[in-house]
């Protein structure tokens, strides 16, 4: 508990965090936010979803940010994005491309021919 009381950014596994949240009941109130990596792997029965549920119940002001670099699980199945947002206790989803790149200038011509 001394380590958490000192503040800072911690990178810990889900197993350690769930044990600490259950051992120290006031810990969730002192956490400013949680960042979830590989959000596509969080399902309703996962340890990560349980951690987020405890965090959200005890800390309404803390933030939750989730990141994924695998977009396919968000597009397959019945309303997968809505289910994922529910599992992560999030309201909004921001979808960003991995990179933004414009075509090179040499491929953009002023003379456009319309073929019909």
N, C-alpha and C positions, 0 to 999 in steps of 0.2 A: 504494500500500500504506500510505502514511503516513496517508491519510484514514481507512482502515479501522482502523488501529492506534489512532487517537484515540478510537474508540468512538462510540456514539450511534445514532440511528435514521436509516436511509438509504432513500430512495425512488428506486429505480433500475430501469431497464428490464431485461427478460430478456436482451437481447443483451449489454448491458454486464456484467451479473452472470455470465453463462456464460463470457465472455472472461476476466474477473477470476478466476473459480474455476479455469479451466484454466491461466492464467498463474501464479497464486500457489497452489501446491498446499496450503499450510497455512491458507489463508483460511477454508475451511469449518469447521475446528476452532474458530476464534475467533468464529464467528457464533452468537449466542444463539438466534435464531429467525427464521423466515421467515413472512410473512403473504402469502397469495395472494388477490388480488382477481379476481373473475370466474372462479371455480373451474369453472363449467360449460364453459369453453372449453379446459380442460386435457385433452388426450388423450394416449395412450401415446407418441406420436411427437412431441409438442410440445417446444419448448425449455424450457418450464416444468417438464415432467415430468423432463427430463434434469437440470435444475438441482436439483430435489428429490432425484433419485437420487444425484447427487454429494454433496449435503448430508447425506443419510441414511447413506451409506456411510462418510463421514469424521467424522460428528458424530452419535453415538447419543443424546446428551443434549439436543440442541437441539429446540425446538418448531416445529411446522408448524401454522398455522391457515389455513383456507381459507374464504372468504366468497363467497356468490352471492346475487343478488337475482332470479334467474330460475330458478324451480323446475322448469319443464317438462323440461329435459334429464335431470333425475334420475328422471323417471317414465316415460320412453319407451324402448322397446327391451328387450333381455334383460338383466336384473339391472343396470340402469344405475348405481344407487347403489353397488353392490359394485365395479363397474369404476371408478367415479370415485374411490372410496376407495383402490383399488389404485394408480391413476395419481398420486394425491396423497400416497401413503405414509402414509395415516391409518388408524386402527383404528376410531374411533367417529365417528358423525355426530350432531350435535345439530340438530334441525329446529325453528326458531322462526318464528312468524308475523311478518309485517312489522310489524304493530301488534296490540295486544290492546285490544279495546273491548267493553264490556258494553252491552247494549241500554239505552236510556233508561228511567228509572223509570216513565214514563207508559205504556209498553207492557207492563210487567210488572204483571199484576193478581192479586189474591188469589183471585178467583173464576174458576176454570178450568172450562170446559165441555168435557166429553168427548163427541165425536161418534162414534157407531158406525155 
